[in-house]
Amino acid sequence: MGNNHVTVLEIDLNAIEHNLNEFKSKLNPETKVMAVVKAFGYGSNALEIAKFLAPKVAYFAVAYLDEGIDLRHAGIKTPILVLHPQKINLEQIIKLNLEPNVYSITLLKAVIEETKSLKVRNYPIHIKFNTGLNRLGFTKKDIPEISALLNSQNSVFVKSVFSHIAASEDLNEREFTLAQINNFKKISTQFISQLSTTPFRHMLNTSGIINYASEAQFDMVRLGIGLYGFANEDAETAKLRNVITLKSVISQINTIEKGDTVGYNRAFKAAETVRTATIPIGHADGISRQFGNGIGYVYINGEKAPIVGNVCMDMMMVNVTDIDCNEGDEVLIFKDQDHIEELAKRTNTIPYELLTAISQRVKRSLK
Ligand SMILES: *Cc1c(COP(=O)(O)O)cnc(C)c1O
């Protein structure tokens, strides 16, 4: 790839390693870590991150088959859990040695059929129980049927049993979460007692590791956003290093006279003379129109420059009246975790959404 893009999302792999170690320090030494690299590695670069983390983690998780295909094609040999497979994905999943989350009777029957028809024996699958998120998974009452199906064949075996917490970051929901954990302990113990092999267990995401490592660590944790520098609470985020920096440059500086307007639909009207800088990034790159009209801001030469008017598809204008800057100067659209958290707050969302919104048009580079 050439250097013909000035708008770049820069990824700091050393910061990812620091963050991984920070979470490992909260865990028992024998607890395995699954690095969650779905959605292009939370909008960064799943392949680079997976290559870097492969020697350091036990597992990877992706949401969809295509994401697993990309990792296998990049030569990643680490076990990969596909969190949200469909029946039609199973043949490719098995051929690529990806491991499906099996969350329904339909999917369980289909994976047994598919492994049989491919003449595969003892294929690893992962059984998910729903304990309160009410998104995907079996419930306690499914145990007799799942165990009967599993015990009447040898095409697949249960490598792990898992569940997902609904509000791991919210300590006001501690009672609900502890009930979820207890429920998972009971359900998984009952289920495992019906099997001839012993699967391992996992339940915790990033905030789960922070808040429930002593109650629900089990054999593995599924670390996502924490790797990328966010812990969903300030004190913990402060211990993490910033991974993602979104950068661009000033294309042009304009002087807007009193009464003139800036951008589409003339959303900004100058009450006095202002100077604006035009930046080559827009809503097609993942900078939502919600950031427009002063809600969002970038950093130029260390100063905050608010977005002026509406965000366009391919560019946006910012107010640099009081900032000493020139065309070609660097612009930080995502400076660090604090900046991303503040932008998320101002647009009523969470860092997860801002990071994953950065579109594939934006070039990714390693720091
Ligand atoms: C995305 C996801 C995770 C990772 O969550 P974070 O909050 O990013 O750590 C873990 N488990 C499941 C099932 C997920 O879908």
PDBQT file of the ligand as one rigid body, heavy atoms in Angstrom, charges set to zero:
ROOT
HETATM    1  C1  LIG A 401     -18.128  -9.004  21.933  1.00  0.00    +0.000 C 
HETATM    2  C2  LIG A 401     -18.186 -10.095  22.933  1.00  0.00    +0.000 A 
HETATM    3  C3  LIG A 401     -17.237 -10.177  23.976  1.00  0.00    +0.000 A 
HETATM    4  C4  LIG A 401     -16.218  -9.091  24.255  1.00  0.00    +0.000 C 
HETATM    5  O1  LIG A 401     -16.823  -8.063  25.007  1.00  0.00    +0.000 OA
HETATM    6  P1  LIG A 401     -15.989  -6.795  25.532  1.00  0.00    +0.000 P 
HETATM    7  O2  LIG A 401     -16.944  -6.044  26.367  1.00  0.00    +0.000 OA
HETATM    8  O3  LIG A 401     -15.570  -6.048  24.321  1.00  0.00    +0.000 OA
HETATM    9  O4  LIG A 401     -14.813  -7.335  26.279  1.00  0.00    +0.000 OA
HETATM   10  C5  LIG A 401     -17.277 -11.290  24.791  1.00  0.00    +0.000 A 
HETATM   11  N1  LIG A 401     -18.211 -12.259  24.609  1.00  0.00    +0.000 NA
HETATM   12  C6  LIG A 401     -19.153 -12.184  23.651  1.00  0.00    +0.000 A 
HETATM   13  C7  LIG A 401     -20.163 -13.263  23.538  1.00  0.00    +0.000 C 
HETATM   14  C8  LIG A 401     -19.184 -11.096  22.791  1.00  0.00    +0.000 A 
HETATM   15  O5  LIG A 401     -20.140 -11.021  21.848  1.00  0.00    +0.000 OA
ENDROOT
TORSDOF 0
